[in-house]
Amino acid sequence: MHPRVKPALRRGWRDLTTVQFGVTRAHAVVLGPMDPATAGLLDLVDGTRGPAMLRAEGERLGLPGHHVDQLLSRLAEAGLLDDATGGGEPAAALRKHTEVLDRLRPDLASLSLVDREPTGGIRKLTARRGVRVQVRGAGRVGATIAAVLSGAGVGRVDVLDGGRVEPADVAPGGLPAEAVGERRDDSARRLVRRCAPERPPRRPRPFRSASRSELPGCDTELGRKAGLDGRAGSTQVPYEDPGLSLVVLAPRDGLAAYAPDPRLVAPFMDSGTPHLYAGVLEGTGVVGPLVLPGASACAGCLDLGRAERDMAWPRMLAQWRSGRSRPVQACDLGLAGTVAGLAAAHALAFLDGGLPASAGARWEVPLPELDWRPEPVEPHPDCPCGAARRGNPLDVWEEPADEREDTSKEVEPHETMAL
Ligand SMILES: [Zn+2]
């Protein structure tokens, strides 16, 4: 192990003996009291020395060996320590590809804040390389989501859409103007390849059935509690590809994201494939819900709940769905970009093993105020997905209270390190 104080957090002294790591409320930690010799040692915990060398350095500064060990364990407890050489074989392989790692360093630094373990960041980053995501829809929103996921290190991003690229599909970060007239799926595939920090293999890897517990995003305690492990099984999966960790549904027609048709996602519900909706409908951006089949509200729950609150909803929906498709979608380019960015961030948070706020809620952002609002989406007792029968289903996905407390505390010098 080569300990390193997480470089992602700015360091500053609140007073002569109290050091604060980080700026923002969500991730800042305050440690103290700290004497000058310990503070000097802190500068040497930069990933270039192992514990033995740090102990030797500590002695030179007049600090006994156990004091150095105590400092390291306290830093680790506070989630402030990285291991510059840990993370196993995949991490070692990634570190050799410096041009790839250089592209992903900001993502790695960010992951090191989300995961408090010394090798958590690099492990999550390398896990992304084994993930497979499908994005359905290659318009302004969908293509940009695919590009962001690919650029963030997701190993395989498949984009499905029909037809040919139209001028209105072009977006910065999405399909380029040169793609107009090309097949949408071909064009999106090239976009994904161009954005990837490393060249993925041209040919798909040989088919391998992954059990749900092997899939990132479902390999956590939370995933097991939610019953996602084993749902997909290893052989008898009805959907054609059990290796999908997530499907992002970002249809070019925003109505299909705002009022999704439950019949279209029946295969994902059957196979237990998590899926996330995103789109822009008539000047309103939507991200969510993230559906964890059987554990959180799905498109069917959404539909039943809406019909309960508005008797005319099914009749209206039938008219909207059967009507002639809109020749022009009201889809502000800035709004499409922010929806794509937030949807991709929610997707990554889930793939990295977290539970983003789109599970059980839809985030809506209407023009022109552009204030994100959560719209809770409750499991419906009549929905065959069964999420309502799990009691309070999202409880099992929530982080333990003590961890939540750690990441949301005020920046106050209440973390003390007795040295
Ligand atoms: Zn449901």
Boltz pocket constraint, residues with backbone or C-beta under 6 A from the ligand:
constraints:
  - pocket:
      binder: B
      contacts: [[A, 296], [A, 297], [A, 298], [A, 299], [A, 300], [A, 301], [A, 302], [A, 379], [A, 380], [A, 383], [A, 384], [A, 385], [A, 386], [A, 387]]
      max_distance: 6.0
